[in-house]
């Protein structure tokens, strides 16, 4: 197996872990959506979104990675809002 194949296998394993974690996150998001509906709380919480973005950006010191994580988390948050409805 070539070095590239080994690295791609690592990516495949990591992608599986990321997907498993996102599915688990989505399950919690759906529960949050139920609580918000029950309690009459709006789906969107700009303050909370910015906390999540800040936490994602804090996961690395590399500026390009910070921007990439922010973009990814903005997408995750947008999809979470769809699942909360």
Backbone as CSV, one residue per row, in Angstrom:
resi,resn,N_x,N_y,N_z,CA_x,CA_y,CA_z,C_x,C_y,C_z
1,UNK,0.854,-1.175,0.000,0.000,0.000,0.000,0.905,1.245,0.000
2,UNK,0.595,2.187,-0.878,1.419,3.385,-0.994,1.168,4.333,0.185
3,UNK,2.072,5.272,0.360,1.915,6.270,1.426,0.604,7.033,1.235
4,UNK,0.285,7.363,-0.001,-0.954,8.076,-0.295,-2.168,7.237,0.094
5,UNK,-2.140,5.963,-0.202,-3.247,5.076,0.169,-3.419,5.015,1.688
6,UNK,-2.316,4.970,2.408,-2.368,4.937,3.879,-2.991,6.225,4.402
7,UNK,-2.553,7.338,3.847,-3.093,8.629,4.288,-4.584,8.742,3.959
8,UNK,-4.959,8.270,2.792,-6.385,8.304,2.421,-7.211,7.400,3.334
9,UNK,-6.631,6.289,3.734,-7.317,5.405,4.666,-7.525,6.122,6.007
10,UNK,-6.522,6.900,6.435,-6.660,7.716,7.648,-7.798,8.727,7.496
11,UNK,-7.862,9.369,6.331,-8.939,10.332,6.074,-10.291,9.634,6.128
12,UNK,-10.396,8.468,5.516,-11.658,7.727,5.533,-12.086,7.395,6.961
13,UNK,-11.129,6.976,7.795,-11.431,6.657,9.190,-11.888,7.914,9.939
14,UNK,-11.184,9.006,9.730,-11.546,10.261,10.387,-12.907,10.770,9.910
15,UNK,-13.174,10.645,8.608,-14.480,11.059,8.088,-15.604,10.256,8.727
16,UNK,-15.381,8.977,8.929,-16.389,8.134,9.596,-16.628,8.636,11.024
17,UNK,-15.551,8.951,11.735,-15.691,9.469,13.102,-16.428,10.802,13.106
18,UNK,-16.090,11.674,12.156,-16.767,12.971,12.066,-18.257,12.765,11.804
19,UNK,-18.595,11.885,10.879,-20.010,11.622,10.576,-20.733,11.056,11.782
20,UNK,-20.108,10.123,12.488,-20.733,9.561,13.690,-20.992,10.652,14.727
21,UNK,-20.025,11.544,14.906,-20.190,12.633,15.866,-21.263,13.621,15.420
22,UNK,-21.321,13.905,14.128,-22.360,14.810,13.635,-23.748,14.205,13.807
23,UNK,-23.882,12.921,13.556,-25.180,12.262,13.746,-25.579,12.334,15.225
24,UNK,-24.631,12.120,16.124,-24.908,12.236,17.559,-25.286,13.671,17.906
25,UNK,-24.587,14.647,17.313,-24.903,16.057,17.556,-26.311,16.370,17.060
26,UNK,-26.662,15.845,15.888,-27.993,16.085,15.337,-29.089,15.514,16.240
27,UNK,-28.831,14.390,16.865,-29.816,13.818,17.794,-30.067,14.776,18.960
28,UNK,-29.000,15.367,19.484,-29.146,16.331,20.581,-29.860,17.584,20.082
29,UNK,-29.523,18.012,18.868,-30.175,19.180,18.271,-31.690,18.961,18.184
30,UNK,-32.090,17.776,17.776,-33.532,17.485,17.681,-34.192,17.547,19.044
31,UNK,-33.505,17.063,20.071,-34.039,17.165,21.435,-34.165,18.632,21.850
32,UNK,-33.149,19.425,21.529,-33.199,20.854,21.832,-34.388,21.496,21.112
33,UNK,-34.592,21.113,19.854,-35.734,21.632,19.099,-37.052,21.322,19.779
34,UNK,-37.182,20.121,20.308,-38.410,19.741,21.023,-38.611,20.599,22.264
35,UNK,-37.545,20.812,23.007,-37.628,21.636,24.220,-37.990,23.068,23.854
36,UNK,-37.360,23.604,22.820,-37.652,24.976,22.401,-39.104,25.120,21.963
37,UNK,-39.605,24.146,21.189,-41.013,24.185,20.771,-41.930,24.154,21.975
38,UNK,-41.666,23.222,22.875,-42.497,23.067,24.065,-42.533,24.344,24.905
39,UNK,-41.364,24.987,25.011,-41.248,26.165,25.878,-41.411,27.484,25.129
40,UNK,-41.708,27.421,23.831,-41.920,28.639,23.056,-40.662,29.477,22.857
41,UNK,-39.525,28.816,22.753,-38.242,29.499,22.576,-37.903,29.511,21.086
42,UNK,-37.445,30.649,20.546,-37.089,30.695,19.124,-35.946,29.730,18.788
43,UNK,-35.949,29.244,17.561,-34.910,28.324,17.102,-33.552,29.023,17.105
44,UNK,-33.517,30.262,16.631,-32.250,30.981,16.482,-31.834,31.679,17.767
45,UNK,-30.560,31.529,18.092,-29.960,32.211,19.236,-28.585,32.710,18.809
46,UNK,-28.540,33.962,18.332,-27.290,34.512,17.782,-26.153,34.447,18.796
47,UNK,-26.438,34.725,20.046,-25.390,34.673,21.069,-24.805,33.285,21.196
48,UNK,-25.657,32.285,21.198,-25.190,30.900,21.303,-24.385,30.517,20.068
49,UNK,-24.854,30.936,18.901,-24.124,30.620,17.670,-22.713,31.178,17.725
50,UNK,-22.549,32.389,18.190,-21.231,33.000,18.246,-20.327,32.298,19.263
51,UNK,-20.911,31.777,20.340,-20.131,30.995,21.312,-19.603,29.726,20.644
52,UNK,-20.455,29.055,19.895,-20.047,27.822,19.212,-18.949,28.130,18.186
53,UNK,-19.111,29.215,17.441,-18.093,29.602,16.447,-16.772,29.913,17.150
54,UNK,-16.836,30.647,18.239,-15.611,30.991,18.976,-14.916,29.741,19.498
55,UNK,-15.688,28.778,19.982,-15.097,27.525,20.462,-14.429,26.771,19.321
56,UNK,-15.060,26.761,18.159,-14.471,26.080,16.998,-13.167,26.757,16.594
57,UNK,-13.176,28.071,16.548,-11.964,28.804,16.163,-10.842,28.595,17.174
58,UNK,-11.188,28.400,18.431,-10.186,28.211,19.482,-9.521,26.836,19.423
59,UNK,-10.039,25.953,18.586,-9.496,24.591,18.507,-8.140,24.522,17.821
60,UNK,-7.713,25.614,17.194,-6.432,25.629,16.486,-5.806,27.010,16.574
61,UNK,-4.506,27.058,16.369,-3.819,28.351,16.335,-3.544,28.809,14.906
62,UNK,-3.733,27.932,13.948,-3.486,28.237,12.546,-4.632,29.092,11.989
63,UNK,-4.312,30.262,11.443,-5.331,31.203,10.966,-6.210,30.598,9.870
64,UNK,-5.613,29.899,8.930,-6.400,29.296,7.848,-7.332,28.216,8.394
65,UNK,-6.852,27.437,9.356,-7.695,26.413,9.973,-8.829,27.055,10.766
66,UNK,-8.560,28.175,11.441,-9.609,28.895,12.161,-10.736,29.271,11.202
67,UNK,-10.356,29.838,10.055,-11.357,30.234,9.058,-12.111,29.027,8.518
68,UNK,-11.395,27.924,8.282,-12.043,26.710,7.772,-13.029,26.159,8.793
69,UNK,-12.616,26.116,10.060,-13.517,25.618,11.105,-14.739,26.515,11.255
70,UNK,-14.535,27.813,11.157,-15.691,28.717,11.243,-16.673,28.441,10.112
71,UNK,-16.165,28.303,8.902,-17.039,28.033,7.760,-17.792,26.719,7.946
72,UNK,-17.089,25.702,8.410,-17.729,24.404,8.635,-18.803,24.515,9.701
73,UNK,-18.491,25.182,10.800,-19.460,25.289,11.886,-20.642,26.169,11.524
74,UNK,-20.445,27.162,10.685,-21.596,27.955,10.233,-22.550,27.060,9.430
75,UNK,-21.989,26.139,8.651,-22.817,25.186,7.914,-23.497,24.212,8.870
76,UNK,-22.764,23.692,9.843,-23.339,22.772,10.830,-24.493,23.454,11.557
77,UNK,-24.299,24.688,11.967,-25.343,25.436,12.686,-26.555,25.642,11.791
78,UNK,-26.334,25.993,10.530,-27.456,26.192,9.599,-28.257,24.902,9.448
79,UNK,-27.561,23.787,9.321,-28.266,22.499,9.187,-28.964,22.126,10.490
80,UNK,-28.348,22.451,11.602,-28.976,22.169,12.904,-30.294,22.920,13.036
81,UNK,-30.320,24.169,12.591,-31.570,24.953,12.639,-32.665,24.259,11.841
82,UNK,-32.305,23.699,10.676,-33.294,22.973,9.867,-33.821,21.754,10.613
83,UNK,-32.954,21.082,11.348,-33.370,19.879,12.085,-34.185,20.218,13.328
84,UNK,-33.980,21.414,13.888,-34.724,21.820,15.077,-36.179,22.125,14.775
85,UNK,-36.480,22.464,13.537,-37.845,22.899,13.166,-38.816,21.747,13.196
